[in-house]
Amino acid sequence: MAKLNREALAHYLDTTFKNVVGSAEWEIIGDDIEEMSNELNPDMETLKNILGQTKTKDNGYEPTMDADPFYADPAKKLYPKIREIAFDRLKGDSCKTLMLEVIVEDTEATNHLAYVQEVIVKPQSYGGDTAGLNIPFQVSEDGARTKGYVSAASLKTGNPEFTEGEIPSEMSLKKEESLS
């Protein structure tokens, strides 16, 4: 199997900021971005005791992701909310939405692994250079993370539909189709 290209991992934000998966209106992030990673920021503490033993305490992760640049584009569904958060200096639940992460490991598969995560979206600055008005923002996890999948067909429409749970096996899908 060949290595995956970067476009195999897609990040979407719910532009409604209602935190309801069923009514989420997803918009993909990244059309002007050349590099974007979800920084896991592992939280680890190591202590060396008087016996010379090293003990490690694993406190989990504090993931963040920077979307930079994010050019102000009134045609984007996400733009009005990013502008509002930045210019009105919103905080707390006013900045909370859902992020959908999808990884396409097999382009021939019917369904793809996905996660929905509650997040806080915080613009880091606004302004920029002659390339355009830039409002880069950071996405930080803030709540539940749910494992599931999206169908390849829904991804192609640009409006992925998330289903919680394990991806159905290709065999069970073929059985369901034959019963229909």
Stockholm file with secondary structure:
# STOCKHOLM 1.0

chainA/1-180         MAKLNREALAHYLDTTFKNVVGSAEWEIIGDDIEEMSNELNPDMETLKNILGQTKTKDNGYEPTMDADPFYADPAKKLYPKIREIAFDRLKGDSCKTLMLEVIVEDTEATNHLAYVQEVIVKPQSYGGDTAGLNIPFQVSEDGARTKGYVSAASLKTGNPEFTEGEIPSEMSLKKEESLS
#=GR chainA/1-180 SS CCCCCGGGEEEEEETTCSCCGGGCCEEECCTTCSCCCEECCEEEEEEECTTSCEEEEEEEECCEEEECCCBCCTTSSSHHHHHHHHHTTCCGGGGEEEEEEEECSCTTCSEEEEEEEEEEEEECCCBCSTTCCBCCEEEEEEEEEEEEEEEHHHHHHTCCCEEESCCCCHHHHHHHHHHC
#=GC SS_cons         CCCCCGGGEEEEEETTCSCCGGGCCEEECCTTCSCCCEECCEEEEEEECTTSCEEEEEEEECCEEEECCCBCCTTSSSHHHHHHHHHTTCCGGGGEEEEEEEECSCTTCSEEEEEEEEEEEEECCCBCSTTCCBCCEEEEEEEEEEEEEEEHHHHHHTCCCEEESCCCCHHHHHHHHHHC
//
